[in-house]
């Protein structure tokens, strides 16, 4: 009875604490109604969903749910930072004067009726595999069994596109590829709002329009209850308390078993970056004073059945269950089993890897590596505050949960990661699925297609067009193999696709919604079902090779429409004019089986072909009949190039995926789903992909290999068959050098950067700059768990910043401000100016404006360090020792017109000189550093130059600038 009795005491204790803090929060709202734009009635209509502490335990973050007549108002959340009993920050998206905007309503439909309406209105009536989530049992009910079920679903007040507030049932409709969280009008059955809980995370190469990967969830349970949580807590607990005859003891009666793993250690990103090593008892870490060991019983303790705790001998433990799922059953095909010492019981996980073989030959080694890295991520994130109270991933909480706020007793238990190695549901991808605390997340790691680079396309006719004949450098998509010489050939006339030119909605198959740039991007077609749509010129495409321009929609969408139109192959032309000789590479999730091969050509090569077949002005319409060109898709490369690579061996990708779970649990608190997804809104500026890339970078950073901030770091170089210094899968490598990565805040509005991957890339660029600014300031500590270096400090700020960023406004300015607030709580604000300096360099300066988080194009970029009125003298705080490192920032760099100089000190008027690399002075001018002066370099030829800034102290700061 010990655990249950303790839980009861904690429940009662929390109710008391929660009531006291509710009064403090209510008082704060009432005293700040004008500032918060709320009414006195609003001040009392909320409930505390959850809370967690920052690293400085004196600071607590509370997450509030707005209510009306006892019903939660969907997606209306407040994030409140308190120090002791004082509210330090209150950020919200509550409905102002809710009582005047929302009318009293009662439901006339039952949950079953609402579910049937949802299925019909989503156009899914013909899909017999549809499942509906039952909020009472937290299991799925098949569509065929709905009428005979006792389906329960919560009633919420939903805001629709007309800005009306409607009493609605929250109905979760699960298809194979989507989890539609819908708000269904409780009286008419209309879907008032919806979002897809399948969080996409695409790994594509230097492009951003391939289909996002599929974040399907493993658990069939959702957290929901129509009653207030405190009432539900007591009712549920009382029933279970008095029924229970066999309560478990609080701690597993276990001791950690010794275990050794042959795997890639921390700071080794891929097999190209370093070798596997024998890692013994890696959970043995020394926490900071007052801290606890993240995994106190090792990595193999597991509650096998009720009250039965064991130390397993396979890749199964309290933090993660890792197994192969080649058959795509979403269940273990097999675990990797240890060799057990007959005397000591010690475990050894040592399996060979031969990377010259297909990945199924080293499946056990891949499972072990996936198990090790999920545990690494658990322990690493725990060290920085992703613990039980914050909603981390553990089967057993070890009674370290100190925030009893769930709707069901121990709703925070039972959610270790299900990590599926070599998953059979896709290629060239990976995914992580996360619901609210207490529900098992799932990570799926895929194989990556054969080397995508080669010459897979040839122009073979007409023979008199010698300049166009021959093989073209290209990349292949992984869905269907390119024919070998012994296979049936794929050769036919090249035909430019024609779509209907309508805007792309992207609701069913990913991509970035928006207008069609021209008629040959192949994104929209005739027909209502995405599975059967065809292109306008389907008759011309039948039996031929479709030529389609990259842009707007996913690769899968383009190939599918061409296939549906009868094409036998696809040539996709890259639209990246900045890298005109590079084809595009990527993958995605098929929503209908693809059966035709597809390749990509570069912008220069592809546009030249398009011009010859009739589109001379590039608008997607054929101005003339054009020439008849015959193309052929063929793979003449060595057979060794056909060997897949395994994402389970790319530690950066594993860390990236795990971090999706971290950000989804931290932003908005552990009891909220949707802060990084949205309901009826695009959430275009959310930074989930950026946080994930940052975790991938920081956990694999090897100071010996990359000692400089300017060293380029690519994400996913191994699975893309690149060298360690390759560009990776983002628009540019991560580097503080603007000559390598010159992306700034304003670039997120560029359609070439999609939502969320391109936007996230820019955010991670800023975090990577921040990482190095702190390493430069405070040094690097090789103990990445509990060290005291700049690398440790910035990780803590990022983690606490995620806890503080408001659910409703997840954007760059709020992200910066949340990190500053975290520094104020942890370090007394000692690093505010350093933080502002970094963000100002990338366009999130003192006067930057975020606009709506739902839009990535309404921001105002600004590079000023100090807005002049409200900062703590940031322009005066840097010492002379900081001169060479932080005094001046020159941007943008490269530039084709003007450069700007931001100074951390007010030097007044100084002299600036620009020299060529031979030392010849080309430009001399005076600039006033009491502001952000600019220098016009438009008259310079393209190339590299040296900018010298001479201050009144006779110190000279030199900067390399690039004119492009």
C-alpha positions, 0 to 999 in steps of 0.5 A, spaced: 500 500 500 506 504 500 505 507 493 498 508 493 498 511 500 503 516 498 500 518 492 494 519 496 498 524 500 501 527 494 494 528 491 491 532 497 498 536 498 497 538 491 490 540 491 492 545 497 498 547 493 494 548 487 489 552 490 494 557 494 497 558 487 491 559 483 489 564 488 495 568 487 494 567 479 487 570 480 489 576 484 495 577 479 490 577 473 485 581 477 490 586 478 493 587 471 486 586 467 488 592 462 495 589 461 493 582 459 486 584 456 482 580 460 476 581 464 474 580 471 470 574 469 476 571 465 480 572 471 477 566 475 475 561 469 481 557 468 484 551 471 491 549 472 493 543 467 500 542 470 506 545 473 514 544 473 520 547 475 526 551 472 533 549 474 533 554 479 527 550 483 525 557 486 522 558 479 515 554 477 512 554 471 504 553 471 500 552 465 493 554 465 487 552 461 481 557 460 474 555 461 467 557 460 461 554 464 466 548 466 468 547 459 475 547 456 476 552 451 480 548 446 487 551 445 487 557 450 493 556 454 497 561 459 504 560 461 505 563 468 512 563 471 512 564 478 518 565 483 515 563 490 508 566 490 509 572 485 508 572 478 514 574 474 511 573 467 504 571 464 503 570 457 497 567 454 492 567 448 485 567 453 479 569 449 478 576 452 471 577 455 469 570 454 462 571 457 460 576 451 463 572 446 461 565 448 453 563 449 451 557 453 450 551 449 448 544 450 449 538 446 444 534 442 449 529 439 452 523 442 459 522 441 458 516 437 454 521 432 459 526 432 464 521 430 460 519 424 459 526 422 467 527 423 468 521 418 463 523 413 466 530 413 473 528 412 471 524 406 473 517 409 466 514 409 469 509 404 475 507 409 474 501 413 480 501 417 478 508 420 479 508 428 476 513 433 479 514 440 475 512 446 477 517 451 474 513 457 478 507 455 483 510 451 483 505 446 481 505 439 474 503 436 473 501 429 468 505 425 464 498 424 463 498 431 461 505 433 454 504 433 455 498 438 460 502 443 459 507 449 464 512 446 466 517 450 469 524 448 470 530 451 466 537 450 470 543 449 469 550 446 472 550 439 473 557 435 472 556 428 474 560 422 469 565 423 471 566 430 465 563 433 466 559 439 462 552 438 460 547 443 464 541 440 466 534 441 473 532 440 473 526 436 480 523 434 479 520 427 485 515 426 487 513 418 493 510 416 497 516 415 493 521 420 491 522 426 485 528 425 484 531 432 477 534 430 472 539 434 465 537 431 459 541 433 455 538 438 449 540 435 450 540 427 456 535 426 460 540 422 467 540 423 469 547 427 476 546 427 482 540 426 489 539 426 493 533 424 497 530 431 501 526 426 507 531 427 512 531 420 519 531 420 522 530 414 530 529 412 531 531 405 537 534 402 538 541 400 530 542 399 524 543 403 518 540 399 519 533 400 513 530 404 514 530 411 515 524 415 510 520 418 509 521 426 504 516 427 503 515 434 504 508 438 499 509 444 491 508 443 490 512 449 489 520 449 488 524 456 481 527 457 475 528 461 469 532 461 470 533 469 475 538 472 481 534 473 481 535 481 474 532 481 476 526 476 483 525 480 479 524 487 473 520 484 478 515 480 483 515 486 478 513 491 475 507 487 482 504 485 484 505 492 479 502 496 479 496 490 486 495 491 488 489 494 495 488 492 499 495 491 506 495 489 512 497 493 514 504 491 521 502 488 523 496 484 526 491 488 532 491 484 540 493 483 543 495 476 546 489 473 553 490 469 552 491 462 557 493 456 555 495 449 558 495 443 555 502 440 557 509 438 558 513 444 556 520 445 560 525 440 560 520 435 555 522 430 556 517 425 560 511 422 564 516 418 565 520 424 568 515 429 568 507 431 564 503 435 567 502 442 565 498 448 561 502 453 560 499 460 555 501 465 554 508 461 548 510 466 553 511 471 554 519 471 555 523 477 549 528 478 550 535 480 549 537 488 542 535 490 541 532 483 539 524 482 542 519 477 537 519 471 537 511 471 538 509 478 537 502 476 541 502 470 538 501 463 534 494 463 530 494 469 522 493 467 516 492 470 514 485 467 507 485 470 504 488 475 508 488 481 514 484 478 520 487 476 526 484 473 532 486 470 532 484 462 537 481 458 535 484 452 534 491 449 528 493 454 528 497 460 525 503 463 526 508 458 526 505 452 524 498 448 528 497 442 526 492 437 526 491 429 520 492 426 521 490 418 514 487 417 511 494 419 507 491 425 508 496 430 510 491 435 517 487 436 519 483 431 525 481 435 529 485 441 537 484 441 539 479 446 545 480 451 550 474 452 549 473 459 555 471 464 553 465 467 557 467 474 556 474 475 550 475 470 553 481 467 550 483 460 554 483 453 551 486 447 556 485 442 554 484 435 558 485 428 557 490 423 560 490 416 557 496 412 559 493 406 553 488 407 545 490 407 543 492 413 539 486 415 546 483 416 547 487 422 540 488 425 542 486 432 548 491 432 543 497 429 538 495 435 543 495 440 545 502 438 538 505 437 537 502 445 543 506 447 542 512 444 535 513 446 537 511 453 543 517 452 538 522 450 533 520 456 539 521 461 542 527 458 535 531 457 534 529 465 540 532 467 537 539 464 530 538 467 526 533 462 524 529 468 518 526 471 515 532 473 516 535 466 513 529 462 519 525 460 519 518 458 519 512 463 515 506 465 516 507 472 517 514 475 521 511 481 516 516 485 520 522 483 514 525 480 513 531 485 507 534 481 500 530 482 496 534 477 493 528 472 486 526 471 488 519 473 493 517 478 500 515 475 498 518 469 505 520 468 507 513 468 508 507 463 511 511 457 517 509 455 519 510 448 518 504 443 524 505 438 523 501 432 529 499 428 529 498 421 522 500 420 519 497 414 514 502 413 518 507 409 525 509 406 529 515 407 526 518 413 525 517 421 519 519 426 517 520 433 510 520 435 508 523 442 502 525 446 501 527 453 504 525 459 503 517 460 502 515 453 508 511 450 511 515 444 514 511 438 520 512 434 521 509 427 528 509 424 528 507 417 533 505 412 535 510 407 535 508 399 541 506 395 546 512 394 542 517 390 548 520 386 550 518 379 547 519 372 540 516 372 538 520 366 540 520 358 537 524 352 537 519 347 533 522 341 534 526 336 540 524 334 542 530 331 541 534 338 548 533 340 549 538 345 543 535 349 545 527 348 548 523 353 548 522 360 546 527 366 548 528 373 542 526 377 539 524 383 534 518 384 528 518 389 528 512 393 521 509 392 522 505 385 529 502 383 532 506 377 532 500 371 538 496 371 541 495 364 538 488 364 531 490 366 525 493 362 527 500 359 524 506 361 524 510 355 519 515 352 518 522 350 519 528 355 512 531 356 512 537 361 506 537 366 500 541 366 496 542 373 490 546 374 494 552 377 489 552 383 492 554 390 495 548 394 492 546 400 497 541 403 492 538 408 492 531 406 499 530 403 504 535 406 508 540 403 507 548 404 500 551 402 500 556 397 499 559 390 502 555 385 508 558 382 506 556 375 502 550 371 508 545 371 509 544 378 504 538 378 501 540 385 494 540 383 489 536 379 482 534 377 478 530 382 476 530 389 480 525 392 488 525 393 489 518 391 486 519 384 487 526 382 490 526 375 493 532 371 490 537 366 494 534 360 494 526 363 492 524 355 499 527 353 503 524 359 500 517 358 506 512 356 511 518 357 516 521 362 513 527 366 517 533 367 515 537 373 518 543 376 520 543 384 516 547 388 510 548 393 508 541 394 511 534 396 515 530 391 510 524 393 505 528 391 508 530 384 510 523 382 503 520 384 499 525 380 504 524 374 503 516 375 495 517 376 496 521 369 499 515 366 506 517 366 512 511 366 517 515 369 518 522 372 524 527 371 523 533 377 527 539 375 530 543 381 528 550 382 534 552 386 537 557 382 542 559 388 545 552 387 544 551 379 548 545 378 545 541 384 539 536 383 535 535 389 534 529 393 529 527 398 524 521 400 517 521 403 511 517 405 507 514 400 499 515 400 498 511 394 503 505 392 508 508 387 510 504 381 514 509 377 521 511 377 523 518 379 530 522 378 532 529 379 536 534 375 539 541 376 536 547 375 541 549 369 540 542 366 533 541 367 530 548 365 534 547 358 531 541 357 524 545 358 526 550 354 527 546 348 520 542 349 516 548 349 516 553 355 521 558 353 519 563 358 518 559 364 511 560 366 509 553 365 505 553 359 508 551 352 508 557 348 510 552 342 510 545 340 517 545 342 522 539 340 520 532 341 526 529 346 526 522 348 529 520 355 531 514 358 532 512 366 537 507 367 542 506 372 549 503 370 552 504 376 556 499 380 552 494 384 555 496 391 552 503 390 545 499 391 546 498 399 542 501 403 544 505 409 541 505 416 538 511 420 539 507 426 547 508 426 546 516 425 546 518 432 544 525 430 538 523 427 536 519 433 537 525 437 533 529 433 527 525 433 528 524 441 528 531 441 521 532 438 518 528 444 522 533 449 519 539 445 512 537 445 512 535 452 515 541 454 512 547 450 505 548 454 506 543 459 506 535 459 498 535 459 497 539 452 498 537 445 498 542 439 502 547 441 507 545 435 502 543 431 496 548 431 488 547 431 485 551 425 492 555 424 498 553 421 503 555 427 508 557 421 513 560 425 514 554 430 521 552 431 520 544 433 525 542 427 530 547 430 530 545 437 531 537 434 536 539 430 540 543 435 539 537 440 542 533 434 548 537 433 550 538 441 550 531 443 554 529 437 559 535 437 566 532 438 571 538 439 577 534 437 573 534 430 570 541 430 574 545 434 572 552 431 565 555 431 566 556 423 567 549 422 561 546 417 556 541 421 551 538 416 545 534 419 544 527 416 551 526 412 552 519 413 545 517 410 546 521 404 552 518 402 556 524 404 563 525 407 563 528 414 564 535 411 558 534 406 552 539 406 547 535 410 540 535 409 538 542 410 539 548 406 546 550 408 551 547 414 550 549 421 556 554 422 557 561 425 561 563 418 556 567 414 560 565 408 557 558 409 551 560 413 548 567 412 541 565 414 537 570 418 530 571 421 527 575 414 529 568 410 524 564 414 519 568 409 522 565 403 518 560 400 524 556 398 524 554 406 518 550 408 514 550 414 516 547 419 523 544 416 526 550 413 523 555 419 526 550 424 533 550 420 534 558 421 532 557 429 537 552 430 542 556 426 541 561 431 542 556 437 548 554 434 551 561 434 549 561 441 552 555 443 559 557 440 558 564 444 557 561 450 563 556 449 567 562 447 565 566 453 565 560 458 569 554 455 567 547 453 566 542 458 567 535 456 562 532 461 556 534 457 551 532 462 553 536 469 559 540 467 560 547 468 562 550 461 558 554 456 556 548 452 552 546 459 550 553 460 546 554 453 543 547 453 540 549 460 537 555 457 534 552 451 531 547 455 528 552 460 526 556 455 522 551 452 518 551 458 517 558 458 515 559 451 508 561 451 504 555 447 500 560 443 506 564 440 511 559 439 516 564 434 523 567 434 522 573 438 518 569 444 524 564 443 529 569 444 525 572 450 524 565 453 531 564 453 533 571 456 528 569 462 531 563 463 538 566 464 534 571 469 532 565 473 538 561 473 544 566 472 541 573 475 541 575 467 548 575 467 548 573 460 542 577 457 547 582 453 551 576 450 544 572 448 541 579 445 548 580 441 547 573 438 540 573 436 541 581 433 546 578 429 541 573 425 536 579 425 532 578 432 534 584 434 531 589 440 526 592 435 525 585 431 517 584 431 514 577 431 507 578 428 503 572 429 506 565 430 501 562 425 505 566 419 512 566 417 512 572 413 509 577 417 515 578 422 520 585 422 527 583 422 532 587 426 539 587 427 540 592 433 543 590 439 539 595 443 533 599 442 535 605 446 530 605 451 529 598 455 535 594 455 540 594 461 546 598 458 548 592 453 552 597 449 557 598 455 557 591 458 563 588 454 570 589 456 576 590 452 578 583 452 571 582 448 574 586 442 576 581 437 570 577 438 564 580 440 565 588 438 563 588 431 558 584 427 558 585 420 552 582 416 549 580 411 555 576 409 555 575 403 552 581 400 550 583 393 549 591 395 550 593 402 553 591 409 551 593 416 555 594 422 553 592 429 557 595 434 557 592 442 560 599 444 558 606 442 565 608 439 562 614 435 565 616 428 570 611 426 574 610 420 572 604 415 577 601 410 575 595 405 581 592 401 582 587 396 586 580 398 592 584 395 592 589 400 589 595 395 585 600 398 578 600 395 574 604 399 575 609 405 569 612 409 567 614 416 561 611 419 558 612 426 557 607 430 552 610 435 547 606 431 547 601 425 551 604 419 551 601 412 556 601 407 555 600 400 559 595 396 554 594 390 560 597 386 565 592 388 566 586 383 564 579 386 569 576 391 572 576 397 575 583 401 577 585 408 574 590 412 578 594 417 574 598 422 579 603 426 576 606 433 579 612 436 583 607 441 587 605 435 585 598 435 583 595 428 578 590 427 578 586 421 573 582 418 572 578 411 566 580 407 564 577 401 561 580 395 556 576 391 
